[in-house]
Amino acid sequence: HHDSKIKRSNPLYPALLDDENRRANPTRRVPVVLRHPIVGRESLYGMNSSTYAVLPTGVSSSDGFDQAAIDCFELKGMEHDSVSRVWREKLLPFATAREFTTAVQWQPGDVALWD
């Protein structure tokens, strides 16, 4: 999916995976939020350029989409509306909230680290 999204904007990008390699590297389901195993804090994880859909916990890709839809996502680099909806309505407002952002008055030689 990542490759097909890049290839849409850059036709010179190398060829997409053939069917054999797609079968050997099937779509993976990863959580959007992970909980740290020691301190228990949650962090955003699974939204990246390869994300083609956001499904509720307990719903598998095969429950949510037939193979034709998955092929469309992977081969054409398309995204389901759930990606932009979850990002725009939930994750972006949360990740850019005041407690997670800062403003810096830059001076020559400044370095800023954010953890």
C-alpha positions in Angstrom: 0.0 0.0 0.0 2.8 2.4 0.9 4.5 1.7 -2.4 1.3 2.3 -4.4 0.7 5.6 -2.6 4.2 6.7 -3.5 3.9 5.5 -7.1 0.7 7.5 -7.6 2.7 10.7 -6.9 6.0 9.5 -8.4 5.7 7.3 -11.5 9.4 6.7 -11.4 9.1 4.8 -8.1 10.1 1.1 -8.5 7.5 -1.5 -9.5 4.9 -2.7 -7.0 5.0 -6.1 -5.5 3.9 -8.9 -7.8 1.1 -11.3 -6.7 3.5 -13.9 -5.2 5.2 -11.3 -3.0 1.9 -9.8 -2.0 0.8 -13.2 -0.8 4.1 -13.7 1.0 3.6 -10.2 2.7 -0.1 -10.0 3.5 -1.9 -7.0 5.0 -1.1 -6.7 8.7 -3.4 -5.4 11.3 -1.7 -3.2 13.9 -3.2 -1.2 16.8 -3.5 2.6 16.5 -2.7 2.9 20.2 -0.2 0.9 22.1 0.1 0.7 25.9 3.7 0.8 27.3 4.2 -2.6 29.0 5.9 -1.1 32.1 4.5 2.3 32.8 1.1 1.7 31.2 1.0 5.0 29.2 -0.7 4.9 25.8 1.0 6.2 22.6 -0.1 6.6 19.0 1.4 3.9 16.9 -0.4 2.4 13.9 -1.2 5.4 11.7 1.3 5.8 8.9 1.5 6.0 5.2 0.6 2.4 4.8 -2.7 2.7 6.7 -5.6 2.0 4.4 -8.4 1.6 7.0 -9.2 1.9 10.6 -11.3 -0.9 12.0 -12.8 -1.2 15.5 -11.2 -3.7 17.9 -12.4 -7.2 17.2 -13.2 -6.6 13.5 -10.7 -8.2 11.1 -9.8 -6.9 7.6 -11.7 -9.8 6.1 -14.8 -8.9 8.2 -14.6 -5.3 7.1 -13.5 -5.7 3.4 -13.6 -8.3 0.7 -10.5 -9.2 -1.3 -11.5 -6.9 -4.1 -11.6 -3.9 -1.7 -8.2 -4.9 -0.1 -6.7 -5.2 -3.6 -8.0 -1.7 -4.5 -6.4 -0.3 -1.3 -3.1 -2.1 -1.9 -2.7 -1.7 -5.7 -4.2 1.7 -6.2 -3.0 3.3 -2.9 -6.5 4.2 -1.9 -7.6 4.8 1.7 -11.0 4.1 3.3 -12.8 7.1 4.6 -12.2 5.8 8.1 -8.5 6.8 7.9 -9.1 10.5 7.3 -12.1 10.5 9.7 -10.2 8.9 12.6 -7.2 11.2 11.9 -9.1 14.4 11.4 -11.8 13.9 14.1 -9.9 12.1 16.8 -6.1 11.8 16.6 -5.1 15.2 15.1 -7.1 17.3 17.7 -5.6 15.1 20.5 -2.0 15.1 19.2 -2.0 18.9 18.6 -3.7 19.8 22.0 -1.9 22.5 24.0 -0.4 20.0 26.5 1.4 18.3 23.6 2.7 21.3 21.7 5.1 24.1 22.3 6.3 27.3 20.6 9.9 28.2 20.3 11.4 31.7 19.7 14.3 30.4 17.6 17.8 32.0 18.0 20.8 31.2 15.9 22.4 28.0 17.3 19.3 26.8 19.2 18.5 23.1 19.4 15.1 21.9 20.7 14.4 18.4 22.0 10.9 17.1 22.7 10.1 13.9 24.6 
